[in-house]
Amino acid sequence: MIRDITIGQYYPTDSVLHSLDPRVKFIGTMVFIISLFAADSWAGYILATFFLAGIILASKVPFGFMVKGLRPIVLLLMITIFFNVLFTPGEVLWGFSIIKITKEGLILGAKMGIRLIYLIIGSSVMTLTTTPNQLTDGLERLLSPLNKIKVPVHEIAMMMSIALRFIPILLEETDKIMKAQTARGADFESGGLIQKVKSMVPLLVPLFVSAFRRANDLALAMEARCYHGGSGRTQMKPLRYGQNDVIAYVLLAVYLVLGIILRNFVGM
Amino acid sequence: MSIKLENVTYTYSPGTAYEMHALKDINLEIPQGQFIGVIGHTGSGKSTLIQHFNGLIKPTSGTVLFEGEDIWKEGYPLKQLRSQVGLVFQYPEHQLFETDVLADVCFGPKNQGLSEEECKERAIEALEHVGLAQKYFERSPFELSGGQKRRAAIAGVLAMNPKVLVLDEPTAGLDPKGRDDILEQISFLHQTRNITIILVSHSMEDIAKYVERIIVMNDGEKCLDDTPKEVFSHYKELEKMGLAAPQITYIMHALKERGMPVDVSAITVDEAKVSILQALAGDKGLESSSEETKTSITQSIEK
């Protein structure tokens, strides 16, 4: 049961997008998100659609898998569109006392809907094509200028990597402990709220003890290999830009320029 | 018939990129009171198999029967099943959580709905059976040593008085004395309480010493299911699966090849000793040299 949760939902294939430097993908995602909110005209949204479609094709991730990420926010989506459609003032198309469907409302609702959907899919492409460790490496490099103002960028990135590394381990431990206690007759399902909270004790106590034990062991292991923090530390796989990354940056720049042109010179 | 598995198949994460066929069409019958050993390479499906015995895992297809009843039929009391089929996981000390040892061992009986006094009675009895002295009862389980924690955890399952006891590598990580103690205790329980014992282990010597029947798992399939002597006589097949026969069996085969008329089906050191001494006693032709060989062989076996 718990095994089926894939964290960050990385989808392993080999595509151009998978092999890009994570920094390019970070910046690309941000550019895309900004363009979604800056775009005001339909032309802007059409451009975004083409861009997103291209990205999705290039990622070689099955579309169905991607759309799965939308399921949790379907409710949010419905509510957003609902309120925008019904409560935006403007040219009334159909009304019943305070509940009015206006033309402006429909347009706004549609725009909001598209923005949300594209936002989610756009960010999903990032996590689907980049492993969690690549993500933290990319983030560490991008934030490294902050080192100058004494922000412990390396330590934060290391904490993130370790946390990500231990999520599957602790999930498995939780599964094991749950099974062991269930084998002794523990019941995590039945009973009222108070009962359920009480029944979590045989699960949480061993889990915490286990987590602390692992943290302790890991710290000792790292020290035994002379780990002393970030200063002067090199990497096994340093991030280096390749030809594809440069091309990707150029394409992003083109997209940005087109977006600006459409926004300022084409009103629709 | 205590436990019966009919055409049980189990697949992890079916239909995804991480799909894994852990069990393939397993058919098994376990009578009450038998002492069984389950061996297999890592990833052969042993752990998955034993979790089917007490209903922790539901088979992807196939039936699991306990005392003739399908445990997955509508309304079957699985919670009750788990107090009749006790399962001790690997490194069971990780399940300890209570403020003192006695309270932790009482957890199982409490879940069975027994009264406060009955729980305590069961707990004390179980702790005695695993050889944990009274002075430890009031201590926090986290203060105990590794071996003591292990015993407290096993007592936690024993206190439920199960009819079947399944143990997944109960001796993992223990020192030799600890291992012997635990296994002796388990054997004692088998004889006195007449419970069915299913022992998963990587130690062929332990298995050979205690079990009546061995089930060999390989890549999710049941490969061999027979008496220990039969199973270990197939030692070449076992080696191909990443397993082996007990060390003493290899010595016997080597001795036989060198011309000693020993019983190659010997799987414990005691059996081997008897057979070797017999072979030497019957060998009247080689007087003087046989005296030396006899002493040196007995000395190295004694070691």
Contacts between the chains, C-beta under 8 A, distances in Angstrom:
chain1	res1	chain2	res2	distance
A	3	B	12	6.3
A	3	B	13	6.2
A	3	B	18	7.9
A	4	B	13	5.8
A	4	B	16	7.5
A	6	B	18	7.9
A	11	B	17	7.9
A	12	B	17	6.9
A	173	B	94	7.6
A	176	B	89	6.6
A	176	B	94	7.2
A	177	B	94	6.6
A	177	B	95	6.1
A	179	B	51	7.0
A	179	B	56	5.3
A	179	B	89	7.0
A	180	B	89	4.9
A	180	B	92	6.7
A	180	B	94	7.3
A	180	B	95	4.1
A	181	B	95	6.2
A	181	B	107	7.9
A	182	B	56	6.3
A	182	B	82	6.9
A	183	B	54	6.0
A	183	B	56	6.4
A	183	B	82	5.6
A	183	B	86	7.1
A	183	B	87	4.3
A	183	B	89	7.3
A	183	B	157	7.2
A	184	B	82	7.4
A	184	B	95	7.6
A	184	B	107	5.8
A	184	B	108	4.3
A	184	B	111	6.3
A	184	B	156	6.1
A	184	B	157	6.5
A	184	B	160	7.0
A	185	B	79	5.9
A	185	B	82	5.7
A	185	B	83	5.7
A	185	B	107	7.8
A	185	B	108	5.8
A	185	B	110	8.0
A	185	B	111	2.9
A	185	B	112	5.9
A	185	B	160	7.0
A	186	B	107	7.6
A	186	B	111	6.1
A	187	B	79	6.7
A	187	B	111	7.2
A	201	B	97	6.7
A	202	B	95	7.7
A	202	B	97	5.1
A	202	B	107	6.9
A	205	B	97	3.9
A	206	B	94	5.7
A	206	B	95	5.8
A	206	B	96	6.7
A	206	B	97	5.0
A	209	B	94	8.0
A	209	B	97	7.9
A	209	B	142	6.9
A	210	B	94	6.1
